[in-house]
């Protein structure tokens, strides 16, 4: 998708065209592989990475209809909520965030950011959040009026179709593998479904026990003939969980490549890629693309000085 289209979809926001950069490392040379990174984090400091793509068709619907309110869902550290709040404010669309869990005494940096950018927050206990029904959806309609509803993480056909636009940046580059971190699997579903090449798409799960990828793909109508690989060994304890090892890797990676990673998604994928290269998972001659899915604002929840950047 050309940059000019970004600007027409999102007036008032200056987007940069994402770059593909080559990563240099003795490990890669030793194993005969080339590794590249698609810097979706460079599009915009706030609406960075895959979030923009998953939102795009919902925002078009809200802009072009009478439903000038968007309601969406997420946790206390949700990049999706932050991106939605920021973009809706820019586009003069009302936004409401349904937050998983009781309201904490101190709001996370992400939730503070959402409020600062005009998002109205409503907190829902984890049990109700997990099983909310038509009665709750009617409550939203009664309270906020007609609106565009975005599922958590954009997980839907619209979110998948938006994510599929990412393929435009690499489908003609002859990569043998394209790797990305997986949360709701919306972005992976879009990339897999739009893949018309022999490139192997590999998803790295960032949630513990993320065992239902086929069911998720079926729900958003990924064609059953599409092939992909999924690896769930690098979640570091679960969603938004971290260890000293992971944080140390982020700092090491920044020193080596001058690229900041977020601890929720992309860092976990990169740990996996390095480990798999070491274990000869990728054949000599492989040309691997890693998608940096942004979300760097999530690092603001870490103690000051934890990371080098």
C-alpha positions in Angstrom: 0.0 0.0 0.0 1.6 3.3 -1.0 2.2 6.0 1.6 -0.2 8.3 -0.1 -3.0 5.9 0.6 -2.1 6.0 4.3 -2.4 9.7 4.3 -5.8 9.6 2.6 -7.1 7.1 5.1 -5.7 9.0 8.1 -5.7 12.7 7.5 -3.4 14.7 9.8 -1.0 11.8 10.6 2.4 11.7 9.0 3.3 8.2 8.1 6.7 6.9 7.0 7.2 4.1 4.5 8.5 1.0 6.3 11.9 -0.2 5.4 13.3 -3.7 5.0 16.8 -3.8 6.5 19.4 -6.6 6.5 20.7 -7.9 9.8 24.3 -8.8 10.0 25.6 -11.4 12.4 28.3 -14.0 12.4 25.8 -16.7 13.4 23.8 -16.0 10.2 27.0 -16.2 8.0 28.1 -19.4 9.8 24.8 -21.1 9.0 24.5 -19.7 5.4 21.3 -17.8 6.0 20.3 -14.2 5.3 18.0 -12.4 7.8 16.1 -9.2 7.2 13.6 -7.2 9.2 10.5 -5.4 7.9 10.4 -2.3 10.1 6.7 -1.7 10.5 7.6 -0.1 13.8 8.9 2.8 11.7 5.6 3.8 10.3 4.6 5.9 13.3 5.7 6.0 16.9 2.2 5.4 18.2 0.2 3.5 15.5 3.2 1.4 14.8 3.4 -2.0 13.3 0.6 -4.3 12.5 -2.0 -2.4 14.5 -2.5 0.2 11.8 -3.3 -2.5 9.2 -5.8 -4.3 11.4 -7.6 -1.1 12.2 -7.8 0.4 8.7 -11.1 -1.1 7.4 -12.9 -0.5 10.8 -11.8 3.2 10.7 -12.9 3.6 7.1 -16.3 2.2 8.1 -16.6 4.6 11.1 -15.5 7.6 9.0 -17.8 6.9 6.1 -20.9 5.9 8.1 -23.0 7.7 10.7 -21.4 5.6 13.4 -18.8 8.0 14.8 -18.0 5.8 17.8 -15.6 2.9 17.9 -15.7 0.4 20.8 -13.0 -2.1 21.2 -11.4 -4.4 23.8 -8.1 -5.2 25.4 -6.0 -5.6 28.5 -4.2 -3.0 30.6 -1.1 -3.1 28.3 -2.9 -3.4 25.0 -1.1 -1.8 22.0 -4.3 -2.2 20.2 -6.2 0.1 22.6 -3.4 2.7 22.5 -3.4 2.7 18.7 -7.2 2.9 18.5 -7.4 5.8 20.9 -4.7 7.8 19.1 -6.1 7.2 15.6 -9.7 7.9 16.6 -8.6 11.2 18.2 -6.8 12.2 15.0 -9.9 11.3 12.9 -12.4 12.9 15.3 -14.0 9.6 16.1 -15.2 8.8 19.6 -13.5 5.8 21.1 -14.4 3.5 24.0 -12.1 0.8 25.4 -13.5 -2.2 27.3 -10.6 -3.2 29.6 -10.2 -6.7 30.8 -10.1 -6.8 34.6 -11.2 -4.7 37.5 -10.0 -1.0 37.6 -6.6 -1.0 39.3 -5.6 1.6 41.8 -2.8 2.8 39.4 -3.5 2.8 35.7 -0.9 1.3 33.4 1.0 3.7 31.2 -1.0 2.3 28.2 -4.4 3.1 29.8 -3.2 6.6 30.9 -2.2 7.1 27.3 -5.6 6.0 26.1 -7.4 8.5 28.4 -5.1 11.3 27.4 -6.1 10.6 23.8 -9.8 10.8 24.4 -10.7 7.1 24.9 -13.4 6.4 27.5 -12.6 3.3 29.5 -15.0 0.8 30.9 -13.6 -2.0 33.1 -15.0 -5.5 33.0 -14.1 -8.4 35.4 -12.1 -11.2 33.8 -15.0 -13.7 34.1 -17.5 -11.3 32.4 -14.9 -10.2 29.9 -14.3 -13.8 28.8 -18.0 -14.7 28.5 -19.8 -11.5 27.7 -23.0 -12.1 25.8 -25.7 -10.4 23.7 -27.0 -8.7 26.9 -23.6 -6.9 27.3 -23.5 -5.9 23.6 -27.0 -4.4 24.1 -25.7 -2.6 27.1 -23.0 -1.0 24.9 -25.6 0.0 22.3 -27.9 1.5 25.0 -25.0 3.4 26.6 -23.0 4.6 23.6 -25.5 4.4 20.7 -24.8 3.1 17.3 -21.1 2.2 16.9 -18.5 0.2 15.1 -17.4 -2.7 17.2 -13.8 -4.0 16.9 -13.0 -7.3 18.6 -9.9 -7.6 20.8 -6.8 -7.3 18.7 -9.0 -6.7 15.6 -9.7 -10.5 15.4 -12.2 -10.6 12.6 -12.5 -10.8 8.8 -12.0 -7.1 8.6 -8.9 -7.2 10.7 -7.5 -10.1 8.7 -8.1 -8.3 5.4 -6.4 -5.3 6.8 -3.4 -7.3 7.9 -3.1 -9.0 4.5 -2.0 -5.6 3.1 1.4 -6.2 4.8 2.1 -8.7 2.2 2.5 -5.9 -0.3 5.9 -5.1 1.2 7.5 -8.5 0.8 5.6 -10.7 -1.6 7.9 -9.9 -4.6 11.2 -10.2 -2.6 11.7 -14.0 -2.8 12.0 -14.7 0.9 12.0 -18.4 1.8 10.5 -17.6 5.3 8.4 -14.8 6.8 8.3 -14.8 10.6 6.1 -12.8 12.9 4.9 -12.9 16.6 1.4 -14.1 17.2 -1.2 -13.0 19.8 -4.8 -13.1 18.6 -3.4 -14.5 15.2 -5.2 -11.8 13.2 -2.1 -10.6 11.5 -0.8 -14.1 10.8 -4.2 -15.1 9.4 -4.1 -12.1 7.0 -0.6 -12.8 5.8 -1.2 -16.6 5.4 -4.4 -16.1 3.5 -2.9 -13.6 1.2 0.2 -15.5 0.5 0.4 -16.6 -3.1 4.0 -17.7 -3.1 6.1 -20.6 -1.8 7.3 -18.6 1.1 6.8 -20.4 4.5 5.0 -18.2 7.0 6.1 -19.0 10.6 4.2 -17.7 13.6 5.8 -17.4 17.0 3.3 -17.5 19.8 3.6 -15.0 22.6 0.8 -16.5 24.8 1.1 -19.6 26.8 -0.9 -22.6 25.5 -1.8 -20.9 22.3 -3.0 -24.2 20.8 -6.0 -23.2 18.7 -4.5 -21.6 15.6 -6.4 -23.8 13.2 -9.7 -22.9 14.9 -8.9 -19.2 14.8 -8.0 -19.4 11.1 -11.2 -21.2 10.4 -13.2 -18.5 12.3 -11.8 -15.7 10.1 -12.1 -17.8 6.9 -8.4 -18.5 6.1 -8.5 -20.8 3.1 -7.9 -24.4 4.3 -5.4 -25.0 1.6 -3.0 -22.4 3.0 0.1 -23.7 4.6 2.0 -22.3 7.6 4.1 -23.2 10.6 3.5 -22.3 14.3 6.1 -22.4 17.1 5.0 -21.9 20.7 8.2 -22.4 22.6 9.3 -18.8 23.1 6.5 -17.1 25.1 8.7 -16.6 28.2 5.8 -17.5 30.6 2.9 -16.0 28.7 1.4 -12.7 27.3 3.4 -9.7 28.5 5.5 -11.9 30.7 9.2 -11.3 30.7 12.4 -12.6 32.2 15.9 -11.2 32.8 17.1 -13.3 29.9 14.5 -11.6 27.5 15.4 -8.1 28.7 19.1 -8.8 28.3 18.5 -10.0 24.8 16.6 -6.8 23.9 19.6 -4.7 25.1 22.1 -7.0 23.3 20.0 -6.8 20.1 19.9 -3.0 20.3 23.6 -2.7 20.8 24.3 -5.0 17.8 21.6 -3.8 15.3 20.5 -0.4 16.7 16.9 -1.6 16.5 14.6 -1.3 19.5 12.4 -4.4 20.3 9.3 -4.6 22.4 9.2 -7.3 25.1 5.7 -8.4 24.4 6.0 -9.5 20.8 8.9 -8.9 18.5 11.7 -9.7 21.1 10.3 -13.1 21.7 10.1 -13.9 18.0 13.7 -12.8 17.6 14.9 -14.9 20.5 13.2 -17.8 18.7 14.8 -17.1 15.3 18.3 -16.9 16.8 17.8 -20.1 18.6 16.4 -21.9 15.6 19.2 -20.7 13.4 21.6 -22.1 16.0 19.7 -25.4 15.9 19.9 -25.6 12.1 16.1 -25.2 11.7 16.6 -23.1 8.6 18.5 -24.7 5.7 21.6 -23.0 4.3 20.5 -20.6 1.6 17.4 -19.5 3.5 16.3 -15.9 3.1 14.4 -15.0 6.3 12.2 -11.9 6.8 11.3 -11.0 10.4 8.3 -8.6 10.8 8.8 -6.0 13.5 5.2 -5.5 14.6 5.8 -2.4 16.6 4.2 -1.9 20.0 7.2 -0.2 21.5 5.0 1.9 23.7 4.5 -1.2 25.8 8.1 -0.9 27.0 7.1 2.2 28.9 5.7 -0.1 31.6 9.3 -1.2 32.4 11.3 0.4 35.2 13.3 3.4 33.9 16.8 2.3 32.9 15.8 -1.3 32.2 16.4 -0.9 28.5 19.2 1.0 26.7 16.8 3.0 24.5 
